[in-house]
Amino acid sequence: MNTHAFRLIGSLSLSLLLAVATIMVGTTSAMAQCAPLISDLLVPLSVIQSEKDNLFVSESGTLTPNTGRISIVDRNGNRRTFLDRLPSGINDVGEISGPAGLFLDDHTLYVAIGIGDSILAGPAPSTAVPNPTPASPIFSSVLAIKFGGHVERNTTGFILTPADQQALANGERVQKSNGGGDRISIKLIANFPNVFPEPLPNVTDNVRGSNPFDLVVVESRHDNDRHDNDRHDRDDSEEDRIYVSDGGRNLVWKVNSESGAFSILAVFPQVGNPLFGPPFIDAVPTGIAHSHGRLLVTLFRGFPFPPGTSVVAEVSLLTGNPTPFITGRKSAIDVLPLRSHHDTDHLVLQHASVGPFFDSPGLLLRFETPAGPPDLVSDCLTLPTSMTFDRRNGTIYVTELTPVPPGLPVVSGRIVTVPFVP
């Protein structure tokens, strides 16, 4: 994400936050409560569920470079390592950045790798400069990891070495074995530019970093989510497309899943800042989903994270034009379409609920119509980052970050469960 987007600020009291803004919700009488499933995760940013009912979780890592991790967690909260030592580093605002968004397509796991330490804090506030020696050659990238069904059931984990990272950067496919008969194959699909020049009069080498946050794969062969009246939005090419939200560049990338060729699909403009600070704030796209032949993208918004400015935007797959879909939110970070027959509701996860910064509870909201008002599913969340819904047991799994004092990096997180009846 952009600078400051995950810096936790705890100096304002809850009473002041409530005085700054309020949030309108609908029915709250059936509000669900959170229950912890597993703690002590390494800054979890994304969670998805496999057909075998396991959760795959991306973890940013520790304060040590290249400690990113993907874990497998079962419904009882038991964790196993799937792949360890993935790229990670400390970004320009002192936070841990590594594996982020996940998408599972049968036995291929797609992983968005964040900005890591590709950029450093610049000499002036809100500036950044390139890091000449980043900890990994494959920051700001998309990986595809192929594995067999037995790996998910039995694996004791794999380790990605620095040599493996360099081989991926060179375009080689990396085959890994853990000595127990388990094997995986890793391919670098796309390696986005780490930095984009954005010179300023006082900082001529100022840059903006590419920071992939989430991704979704849209199959070209068939798409059950598309209605007949959405055919004008179809991508007619043969290969599948990977769409990646980039919170640093405020855009969505379009990637050919076979060739790795990528281009910019959509760019999200800044909006006016109604609070203190800069006159304009960045879009900061985070969660991304595909529904009814278009993309849905949550726009988190940048510092000072004003309430009411965050939205869920819809993006045409043909033109890339973004338009508001769900509006008036506060730090929306993930969206999940829930389709039933010919009706689709939408779950929206908010990192916080009222006021500037992130001192208020996270919210899980359900929208039966985009215009709302939403139903409040749960307000017991703490700095949530991602969600997935298990229809078989009526449970939403949510990754959360562990709050820390101002000025310190987040170093852990957990998964909580929220009961839900669609």
LINURQUI-V796332 format. One record per helix or strand of 2 or more residues. SS is the DSSP state (~ for helix, > for strand). FROM is the first residue (numbers start at 0). TO is the last residue. If there is no record, write none. Layout:
BEGIN
((SS FROM TO) (SS FROM TO))
END
This chain:
BEGIN
((~ 13 19) (> 33 40) (> 43 48) (> 54 58) (> 67 72) (> 78 85) (> 88 89) (> 95 96) (> 98 104) (> 107 112) (> 118 120) (> 127 129) (> 140 146) (~ 148 153) (> 157 158) (~ 161 168) (> 173 176) (> 182 190) (> 194 196) (> 206 208) (> 211 217) (~ 227 232) (> 240 245) (> 250 255) (> 261 266) (> 270 271) (> 279 280) (> 284 290) (> 293 298) (> 309 315) (> 321 328) (> 331 339) (> 342 349) (> 361 366) (> 374 380) (> 383 389) (> 394 400) (> 412 418))
END
